[in-house]
């Protein structure tokens, strides 16, 4: 599987097994799991399962242990999907590296097995650099069916940074002591259900390995972006919160203070119509405006829409966001039988006649057009392209050619799948060889509206920072 891909899980119980090649200088890897509510948080500390707390009280999740030493090493967790409590929506599968980073771990792979037959259900290979903790994958409910998603999201802030994101409290270090301690079983930020106290204190979580120093998340509101003061109060509050979340995500991945020009690309093919009508795309655009506002303080974002043909949309200026959404985030007036000869009446200035865009999926055309824009409009900062599609990708060879040619350009392409299927070559770029740097990221979600802001930005920005580093080393970006 590729990062972001998901598959239905037919088995009633599974084993999630991590494997890697062990040897001198290779850290041990410890598997763990978090049980999360629909709010994306643990209910209490008992929802964290690891080798020092090897079984959940419900019996639904337990630590398997495994084989350590030289050769192929393993560690894992077992999940009985049939006994997972009703208020648990996701079981997040995690890993931590003991006395090292995941960049030192070779052949890191997560294999999902049917617990009864031992038949493999999914296999996900991962790579990393300075990360000391990982969300490897997740089991989640969708419409009464359990599914598995390959996540592959690393944390340079270690197990403590990972656990804090999901509601586990972290003890403060004594003055003068290095901050290497993992979360302890003290008190989760989510309220715990009433229950008798345990007879003995809960076991301590293993100490996380030392991590490279990273800047602390911002403790003050982010700077005001040009045009932000013109927004309605409720939209301005949402934007301010989201900018902070973007800044936190960048800091987690070692890219605090990063700057970039942001380009937005929106699929307008026929299968997207429902997402436009339900307001999903409108919400996506508003959330992406916060990424542009945090990374580029000129208050503008370039935007395209596409289906059979690409169309450049007017630049999204932050102060005009409410009007821009209403005028330009739309899908209707499709033409099934070629381009209309006359423009549609009643279009506002800058509006695209969507009949000219068509209904098919021709991603390679808009990729080519965005590449031409970047070449013709050089910028001091790199470009981050946020590309949203619901699948139906079939021009695989043409798309691959465009993105391979784009490797030497100062552009990172982050693709987001919006819950349908068949993302074709986009799912394979994470493991595709023959490129000096990995210039493409991809993940898919069943329903993007269910992702919290922090989780969305963590996934959206998980690969961009590592590309910045690799592209500077390769001379694609200025040091």
VOGU-3710 file (C-alpha; in Angstrom, 3 decimals, decimal comma):
1> xxxxxxxxxx> 0,000/0,000/0,000  1,010/3,606/-0,438  0,662/6,350/2,144  -2,964/7,469/2,498  -4,434/4,389/0,822  -7,187/2,477/2,617  -8,746/-0,983/2,351  -11,781/-2,667/3,945  -10,945/-5,161/6,693  -12,939/-8,375/6,292
11> xxxxxxxxxx> -11,474/-10,115/9,350  -13,093/-9,840/12,782  -9,706/-9,718/14,538  -6,301/-8,640/13,245  -2,632/-8,531/14,168  -0,730/-5,349/13,203  2,900/-6,458/13,006  5,858/-4,127/12,580  8,991/-5,666/11,077  12,446/-4,227/10,329
21> xxxxxxxxxx> 16,018/-5,344/9,731  17,872/-5,287/13,033  21,612/-5,098/13,505  24,429/-3,058/15,084  23,450/0,605/15,417  19,782/-0,072/14,673  17,345/1,107/17,360  14,741/-1,281/18,703  11,192/-0,443/17,630  8,260/-0,714/20,022
31> xxxxxxxxxx> 4,678/-1,040/18,774  1,774/0,573/20,611  -1,844/1,594/20,014  -4,224/4,384/20,998  -8,015/4,006/21,174  -9,679/7,241/20,049  -13,202/8,638/20,206  -14,783/10,507/17,251  -13,184/13,655/18,704  -9,758/12,164/17,955
41> xxxxxxxxxx> -8,799/11,898/21,638  -8,305/9,142/24,195  -10,934/8,848/26,938  -8,306/8,275/29,639  -4,814/6,885/30,051  -6,072/3,294/29,832  -6,659/3,880/26,103  -2,895/3,680/25,517  -1,668/0,093/25,005  2,064/-0,668/24,944
51> xxxxxxxxxx> 4,469/-3,232/26,383  4,297/-1,807/29,914  0,479/-1,710/29,794  -0,039/-4,667/27,495  -3,825/-5,034/27,408  -6,807/-2,697/27,270  -9,421/-3,240/29,973  -11,999/-4,156/27,326  -9,752/-6,891/25,955  -10,102/-5,414/22,476
61> xxxxxxxxxx> -6,445/-4,371/22,081  -3,340/-6,030/23,456  0,389/-5,832/22,904  1,752/-8,916/21,154  5,450/-8,470/21,689  7,722/-10,085/19,166  11,254/-10,932/18,202  14,153/-8,525/18,730  17,856/-8,893/18,002  19,663/-9,344/14,698
71> xxxxxxxxxx> 18,040/-10,222/11,369  14,344/-9,567/10,936  12,843/-8,136/14,125  9,134/-7,819/14,908  6,752/-6,215/17,376  3,021/-5,735/17,167  -0,457/-5,372/18,618  -3,614/-7,474/18,319  -7,036/-5,875/17,801  -10,318/-7,760/18,230
81> xxxxxxxxxx> -12,541/-5,515/16,119  -15,707/-7,174/17,342  -15,119/-6,123/20,957  -13,940/-2,538/20,364  -16,296/-0,343/22,398  -18,955/1,634/20,547  -17,524/5,027/21,508  -14,131/4,154/20,014  -13,979/5,198/16,363  -10,292/4,585/15,618
91> xxxxxxxxxx> -7,435/2,423/16,803  -4,242/4,286/15,899  -1,192/2,059/15,427  2,031/3,678/16,641  5,729/2,978/16,925  8,661/4,487/18,802  12,404/4,092/18,254  14,514/3,255/21,312  17,777/5,274/21,486  17,787/6,403/17,885
101> xxxxxxxxxx> 15,692/7,648/14,987  13,607/5,875/12,381  16,083/7,031/9,759  18,391/4,358/11,232  15,731/1,645/10,881  15,897/-0,303/7,630  12,970/-2,016/5,908  10,332/-0,723/8,338  7,076/-2,411/7,335  3,603/-2,718/8,851
111> xxxxxxxxxx> 1,740/-5,906/7,922  -1,925/-6,384/8,830  -2,813/-10,056/9,290  -6,069/-11,937/9,816  -5,631/-13,059/13,430  -7,352/-16,399/12,766  -5,850/-17,499/9,442  -2,644/-15,386/9,507  -3,449/-14,356/5,936  -2,005/-10,903/5,042
121> xxxxxxxxxx> -4,651/-8,202/4,585  -2,406/-5,196/3,917  1,297/-4,339/3,759  2,753/-0,832/4,144  6,458/0,006/3,751  7,717/3,212/5,382  10,798/5,425/5,223  11,891/8,166/7,617  14,726/10,524/8,582  14,889/12,205/12,019
131> xxxxxxxxxx> 11,556/10,963/13,370  11,585/9,176/16,728  7,894/8,230/16,799  5,477/7,175/14,076  1,782/6,770/13,425  2,104/3,805/11,090  -1,558/3,189/10,304  -5,051/3,187/11,727  -8,095/0,949/11,943  -11,285/2,980/11,733
141> xxxxxxxxxx> -15,029/2,567/11,391  -16,863/3,891/8,342  -20,586/3,188/7,857  -20,452/0,124/10,088  -17,409/-1,341/8,319  -13,875/-1,494/9,676  -11,177/-0,201/7,342  -7,401/0,152/7,493  -5,509/3,254/6,350  -1,758/3,515/5,770
151> xxxxxxxxxx> -0,682/6,737/7,536  3,127/6,879/7,869  3,241/10,163/9,808  6,449/10,761/11,760  7,136/12,925/14,807  10,533/14,494/15,405  9,258/15,383/18,900  9,227/11,723/19,930  6,626/9,623/21,667  5,725/12,523/23,938
161> xxxxxxxxxx> 4,816/14,733/20,971  2,749/11,987/19,403  0,882/11,100/22,578  0,165/14,725/23,463  -1,641/15,160/20,154  -4,138/12,497/21,166  -4,807/13,672/24,728  -2,189/11,903/26,864  -0,670/14,181/29,522  3,095/14,604/29,622
171> xxxxxxxxxx> 4,934/15,282/32,879  7,124/18,373/32,992  10,865/17,665/33,265  12,721/18,893/36,351  14,802/22,001/35,750  18,112/21,297/34,042  17,061/17,844/32,834  16,846/16,981/29,137  13,311/16,701/27,791  13,442/13,089/26,716
181> xxxxxxxxxx> 10,675/11,623/28,853  7,672/10,062/27,149  4,087/10,627/28,308  3,321/9,168/31,699  0,136/7,535/32,845  -1,097/10,413/34,933  -4,156/12,147/33,623  -5,404/12,436/30,056  -6,836/15,723/28,877  -10,134/14,023/28,053
191> xxxxxxxxxx> -12,396/13,470/31,093  -12,249/9,893/32,369  -15,416/7,893/33,056  -16,190/7,189/36,691  -14,449/4,007/37,804  -12,872/2,639/40,956  -9,199/3,532/41,281  -6,734/0,782/40,364  -5,072/-0,984/43,281  -1,629/0,069/42,070
201> xxxxxxxxxx> -0,423/3,056/40,099  -0,569/2,673/36,336  2,766/1,700/34,789  5,025/4,341/33,364  5,392/4,667/29,617  8,919/3,839/28,422  11,278/6,761/28,087  11,413/8,186/24,590  14,806/8,438/22,911  16,622/11,779/22,715
211> xxxxxxxxxx> 15,404/13,864/19,804  17,004/16,717/17,934  15,937/20,009/19,498  12,874/21,507/17,848  11,341/24,912/18,461  8,367/24,980/20,798  4,922/25,494/19,265  3,899/29,148/19,135  2,589/30,476/22,426  1,378/33,754/20,947
221> xxxxxxxxxx> -1,127/34,283/18,128  0,465/34,163/14,667  1,136/37,390/12,808  -1,730/39,166/11,061  -1,799/38,386/7,344  -2,601/41,030/4,748  -6,382/41,276/4,325  -7,187/39,258/7,450  -8,637/42,318/9,176  -11,300/42,582/6,451
231> xxxxxxxxxx> -12,864/39,196/7,187  -16,095/38,706/9,171  -15,422/38,118/12,860  -16,345/34,403/12,844  -14,209/33,692/9,779  -11,319/35,692/11,229  -11,453/33,620/14,439  -11,438/30,368/12,478  -8,536/31,573/10,373  -6,499/32,602/13,422
241> xxxxxxxxxx> -6,969/29,186/15,078  -6,114/27,356/11,860  -2,963/29,399/11,312  -1,798/28,366/14,781  -2,515/24,719/13,907  -0,524/25,045/10,681  2,388/26,562/12,639  2,273/23,693/15,160  2,324/21,108/12,345  5,325/22,764/10,710
251> xxxxxxxxxx> 7,149/22,860/14,039  6,470/19,160/14,691  8,083/18,297/11,386  11,126/20,510/11,885  10,060/23,354/9,579  9,121/26,164/11,974  9,060/29,506/10,164  9,053/27,920/6,681  7,929/30,170/3,825  6,268/29,129/0,564
261> xxxxxxxxxx> 4,035/30,288/-2,241  0,842/28,200/-2,059  -1,146/27,090/-5,112  -4,553/25,415/-4,835  -5,917/22,963/-7,441  -9,536/21,750/-7,263  -10,986/18,771/-9,119  -14,265/19,759/-10,853  -14,938/16,472/-12,667  -18,440/15,045/-12,741
271> xxxxxxxxxx> -17,975/12,757/-9,732  -17,094/15,771/-7,554  -20,544/17,357/-7,926  -21,839/15,984/-4,626  -18,863/17,353/-2,683  -19,497/20,812/-4,103  -23,239/20,670/-3,373  -22,649/19,548/0,232  -20,218/22,396/0,894  -17,246/20,060/1,399
281> xxxxxxxxxx> -15,114/21,861/-1,183  -16,047/25,251/0,244  -14,810/24,121/3,658  -11,617/22,688/2,123  -10,802/26,001/0,445  -11,338/27,961/3,663  -9,056/25,555/5,532  -6,382/25,805/2,819  -6,510/29,593/2,995  -4,990/29,255/6,470
291> xxxxxxxxxx> -2,036/27,320/5,025  -1,397/30,107/2,521  -1,830/32,778/5,201  0,738/31,112/7,474  3,312/30,285/4,791  3,024/33,423/2,645  2,096/36,768/4,196  1,075/38,484/0,931  -2,510/37,350/1,601  -2,928/35,756/-1,832
301> xxxxxxxxxx> -3,132/32,214/-3,206  -3,149/31,178/-6,866  -5,859/28,680/-7,787  -6,933/26,387/-10,621  -9,903/24,162/-11,308  -9,850/21,290/-13,774  -11,694/18,363/-15,320  -11,324/17,695/-19,070  -9,525/21,045/-19,259  -7,772/23,274/-16,718
311> xxxxxxxxxx> -8,956/26,782/-15,887  -7,081/29,424/-13,895  -9,267/30,967/-11,210  -8,796/34,543/-9,977  -6,215/34,732/-7,192  -7,721/34,158/-3,766  -7,043/37,336/-1,787  -7,574/36,731/1,893  -9,719/39,801/2,468  -12,069/38,665/-0,334
321> xxxxxxxxxx> -12,392/35,070/0,897  -16,189/35,088/1,574  -17,002/36,465/-1,890  -14,357/34,284/-3,592  -15,908/31,107/-2,209  -19,344/31,994/-3,545  -18,134/33,085/-6,971  -15,508/30,486/-7,777  -16,052/27,286/-5,764  -18,715/25,727/-7,916
331> xxxxxxxxxx> -19,070/22,778/-10,217  -22,227/23,203/-12,316  -23,010/23,969/-15,958  -21,161/20,951/-17,296  -21,067/20,258/-21,001  -21,211/16,640/-22,150  -20,818/17,316/-25,863  -17,745/19,432/-26,381  -17,079/23,097/-25,756  -19,982/25,538/-26,086
341> xxxxxxxxxx> -19,631/28,121/-28,838  -20,973/31,027/-26,783  -20,014/31,986/-23,223  -22,616/31,518/-20,551  -24,659/34,627/-19,816  -24,578/36,242/-16,385  -20,992/35,378/-15,446  -19,361/37,729/-12,980  -15,929/39,211/-13,770  -13,297/36,502/-13,498
351> xxxxxxxxxx> -15,801/33,654/-13,201  -15,017/30,528/-15,198  -17,637/29,126/-17,551  -17,620/25,612/-16,109  -18,962/24,205/-19,379  -15,495/24,835/-20,804  -13,924/22,729/-18,063  -15,879/19,559/-18,923  -16,321/16,443/-16,760  -13,391/14,045/-17,328
361> xxxxxxxxxx> -10,183/13,602/-15,301  -7,167/15,121/-17,068  -4,830/15,910/-14,194  -1,760/16,086/-16,429  -3,091/19,196/-18,191  -3,475/21,264/-15,037  -0,143/19,972/-13,685  1,519/21,202/-16,867  -0,202/24,588/-16,601  0,838/25,076/-12,961
371> xxxxxxxxxx> 4,427/24,130/-13,854  4,405/26,761/-16,625  3,091/29,375/-14,162  5,938/28,632/-11,717  8,564/28,873/-14,479  7,146/32,142/-15,814  6,671/33,673/-12,358  9,774/32,804/-10,301  9,555/33,469/-6,573  12,105/33,718/-3,791
381> xxxxxxxxxx> 10,287/30,995/-1,847  9,475/27,446/-2,999  5,963/26,581/-4,163  3,606/24,201/-2,369  0,787/22,864/-4,565  -2,279/21,591/-2,676  -4,102/19,360/-5,175  -7,554/17,929/-4,299  -9,185/15,103/-6,262  -11,745/12,361/-5,648
391> xxxxxxxxxx> -9,936/9,840/-7,847  -10,797/8,393/-11,207  -7,167/8,922/-12,282  -6,431/7,154/-15,555  -3,798/9,228/-17,397  -1,085/7,524/-15,362  1,775/7,673/-17,883  1,178/11,362/-18,686  0,879/12,325/-15,001  4,034/10,406/-14,111
401> xxxxxxxxxx> 5,962/12,090/-16,922  4,891/15,579/-15,786  5,778/14,971/-12,136  9,101/13,285/-12,931  10,069/16,263/-15,105  9,042/18,565/-12,250  11,604/17,029/-9,856  14,193/19,707/-10,713  11,690/22,538/-10,130  11,170/24,346/-6,784
411> xxxxxxxxxx> 7,721/22,816/-6,310  6,303/20,216/-3,917  3,058/18,548/-5,020  0,777/17,484/-2,161  -2,183/15,437/-3,429  -5,234/14,772/-1,250  -7,767/12,078/-2,166  -11,332/12,915/-1,204  -12,802/9,529/-0,480  -13,624/7,795/-3,738
421> xxxxxxxxxx> -11,085/5,473/-5,373  -8,562/4,795/-8,136  -5,861/7,367/-7,511  -3,596/5,530/-9,911  0,010/6,652/-10,134  -0,434/9,263/-7,374  -0,497/6,476/-4,768  2,775/5,021/-6,047  4,994/8,110/-6,021  6,118/7,642/-2,402
431> xxxxxxxxxx> 7,961/4,468/-3,390  8,778/5,338/-7,003  12,519/5,257/-7,717  14,527/7,237/-10,246  14,046/10,747/-8,800  16,729/12,828/-7,084  14,187/13,937/-4,488  10,667/12,841/-3,615  8,622/15,804/-4,870  5,143/14,269/-4,406
441> xxxxxxxxxx> 3,033/13,532/-1,324  -0,316/11,761/-1,213  -2,920/10,743/1,328  -6,620/9,936/1,071  -9,527/10,331/3,486  -13,052/8,959/3,361  -14,596/12,152/4,698  -12,291/15,127/5,095  -14,910/16,971/7,162  -14,373/14,477/10,001
451> xxxxxxxxxx> -10,673/15,359/10,360  -9,876/17,892/13,041  -7,907/20,913/11,902  -4,723/19,735/13,611  -4,938/16,238/12,149  -5,624/17,587/8,651  -2,648/19,960/8,749  -0,394/17,275/10,260  -1,130/15,011/7,298  -1,053/17,801/4,747
461> xxxxxxxxxx> 2,351/19,079/5,870  4,056/15,828/6,886  6,233/15,480/3,739  6,758/19,097/2,639  9,432/19,791/5,325  11,521/16,747/4,371  11,314/17,799/0,709  12,596/21,267/1,662  15,657/19,664/3,258  16,281/17,239/0,393
471> xxxxxxxxx> 15,751/19,893/-2,290  18,274/22,222/-0,619  20,844/19,438/-0,413  20,270/18,618/-4,075  20,696/22,278/-5,116  17,088/22,567/-6,339  16,448/25,221/-3,671  18,876/27,783/-2,362  20,431/26,780/1,007
//
